[in-house]
Amino acid sequence: MRRTELLQEIRVVRFEGLSLQIPPDKYRCQYVRVKVRVHRYPDGRLAVFHGPRKLAVYDAQGNLIDKKKQLHVFKRELHGRRIV
């Protein structure tokens, strides 16, 4: 499921009752009045995109998943799908 949202506050997206705070990055100082896309994955995780760039990933409750944990989950998913 995808939905485009307009940020009203600095680095905060409101989505289905959740407040998703976008962590700072090297591309922009702030994201006020910027259109971002929120994507919900089948397992309930959420991701926020600005154009083609993924800004952050959250669990189903809206808690930010850090980059190292994202990589670990991604590798685990790939390993689970690998045909041996």
C-alpha positions as CSV (number, residue, x, y, z in Angstrom):
1,M,0.0,0.0,0.0
2,R,1.3,3.4,-0.9
3,R,0.2,6.9,0.1
4,T,1.7,10.3,-0.5
5,E,1.8,12.6,2.5
6,L,2.7,16.3,2.9
7,L,5.0,17.0,5.8
8,Q,3.6,19.7,8.0
9,E,6.3,19.6,10.7
10,I,10.0,19.3,10.5
11,R,10.9,15.6,9.7
12,V,7.5,14.2,11.0
13,V,5.1,12.3,8.8
14,R,1.6,11.5,10.1
15,F,0.3,8.2,8.8
16,E,-2.7,6.3,10.0
17,G,-2.5,7.7,13.5
18,L,1.3,7.2,13.7
19,S,3.9,10.0,13.9
20,L,6.9,8.8,11.9
21,Q,10.0,10.9,12.6
22,I,12.5,11.1,9.7
23,P,16.1,10.9,10.9
24,P,18.5,13.7,9.7
25,D,20.4,12.9,6.6
26,K,23.1,14.4,4.4
27,Y,20.7,15.4,1.6
28,R,18.4,17.9,3.3
29,C,18.3,19.9,6.5
30,Q,14.6,19.7,6.8
31,Y,11.5,18.2,5.0
32,V,8.8,20.8,5.8
33,R,6.2,21.0,3.0
34,V,7.8,18.2,1.1
35,K,5.8,15.4,-0.4
36,V,6.9,12.0,0.7
37,R,5.6,8.5,0.0
38,V,4.8,6.0,2.8
39,H,4.9,2.4,1.8
40,R,3.5,-0.4,4.0
41,Y,5.1,-3.8,3.4
42,P,3.1,-7.1,3.8
43,D,4.8,-7.8,7.1
44,G,3.5,-4.5,8.5
45,R,6.8,-2.5,8.3
46,L,6.6,1.1,6.9
47,A,9.0,3.0,4.8
48,V,9.2,6.7,3.9
49,F,10.5,7.7,0.5
50,H,11.4,11.1,-1.0
51,G,11.5,10.5,-4.7
52,P,13.5,7.3,-5.3
53,R,15.4,7.7,-1.9
54,K,14.3,5.6,1.1
55,L,14.6,7.9,4.1
56,A,13.7,5.5,6.9
57,V,12.0,2.2,7.8
58,Y,9.7,1.6,10.8
59,D,8.2,-1.4,12.5
60,A,4.4,-1.8,12.4
61,Q,4.0,0.3,15.6
62,G,6.0,3.2,14.0
63,N,9.3,2.7,15.8
64,L,12.3,3.6,13.7
65,I,14.4,0.6,12.7
66,D,18.1,1.7,12.6
67,K,20.2,1.1,9.4
68,K,22.2,-1.9,10.9
69,K,19.0,-3.6,11.9
70,Q,17.4,-2.9,8.5
71,L,20.4,-4.6,6.8
72,H,20.2,-7.6,9.1
73,V,16.5,-8.1,8.4
74,F,17.0,-7.7,4.7
75,K,19.8,-10.3,4.7
76,R,17.7,-12.7,6.8
77,E,14.8,-12.3,4.3
78,L,17.1,-13.0,1.4
79,H,18.6,-16.0,3.1
80,G,15.1,-17.4,3.8
81,R,14.1,-17.1,0.1
82,R,17.4,-18.7,-1.2
83,I,16.9,-22.1,-2.9
84,V,19.7,-24.5,-1.8
